[in-house]
Amino acid sequence: MKRLATVALTALAPISWGSTYAVASELLPPDRPLFTGVMRALPAGLLLTALSRTLPKGEWWWKSAVLGALNIGAFFPLLFLSAYRLPGGVAAVLGSAGPLFVVGLAALLLGERARLRTVLAAVVGALGVSMVVLTAQAQLDLVGIVAGVVSSASMGAGTVMTKRWGRPEGVGPLAMTGWQLTAGGLIIIPIAALVEGAPPALDGKAFLGYGYMMLINTGIAYWLWFRGIGRLTATSVTLLSPMSPLTAAVIGWAALGQALTPVQLVGMAIAFGATLAGQLTMGAPRPPKAEPFSSTEENDRNISMDLTDERVRR
């Protein structure tokens, strides 16, 4: 039951990210995705860091910068480049391949066994997403494809390395989320200035949209995501990713008047079923190989629970 609650809370992160397109199209200035990335990440990161009242120490300065680059600073610009160069459906399908990167990297770096059922869940989930978002008019662009694949790989690597490095002793997920968002936002600033120029003028709708993006869509969502990485396996967390494009499709239908075809409905059912099946096939997470993600006392409790489970199985 505790794991189910953790999965449900973690799933709220990709569900929230599914609202990004609707909010951006209805409330935010057009053609400013990098500025939007800065407004999402940097204020949220500074706020969470202030609330945690904790700064990185020692090696965690560069580790936070690396994680912030993988999860935010590189991921956002590459994702936006892919979205600009490709139809939205193609970009979404490339993004849905992220779980496959995580499955491979988790097996290599975390020792998480790449089970056939897990791989099938990731593949079927991507298939379902493609049925929801792809259209017959979709066209391919090499630069966009490369950007989409690398953005998925970047987020996947960030998820795995967040699990592998864990957290410093006594530091909670709030502080870790704040460090990464701050680092990622700072990385995007010069890119946004070079590509998009000066910031746009903002009206009331824009302030409302950016407020939602900063607090809900980024601050709380990424806190739930990184919290989930600490309590679940990296593979289990990433298999929740299809919830983002599925939520976007539902919001488009409910709020923007976009029709859903029978094929899309079948695709939604397939992707949701694969997401659910992926969670049912996952066991309890193993402790990471490097620094512990939780405190020493929590690790002792985890070891005790593992021994108890082993005795029960015997």
Secondary structure, DSSP 8 states (H G I E B T S, - for coil): -HHHHHHHHHHHHHHHHTTHHHHHHHHS-TT-HHHHHHHHHHHHHHHHHHHHT----TTHHHHHHHHHIIIIITHHHHHHHHHHHS-HHHHHHHHHTHHHHHHHHIIIII-----HHHHHHHHHHHHHHHHHH--TT----HHHHHHHHHHHHHHHHHHHHHHHH---TT--HHHHHHHHHHHHHHHHHHHHHHHH-S-----HHHHHHHHHIIIIIIIIHHHHHHHHHHHS-HHHHHTTTTHHHHHHHHHHHHHS-----HHHHHHHHHHHHHHHHHHHT-------SSS-SS-HHHHHHHHHHHHHHHHHH-
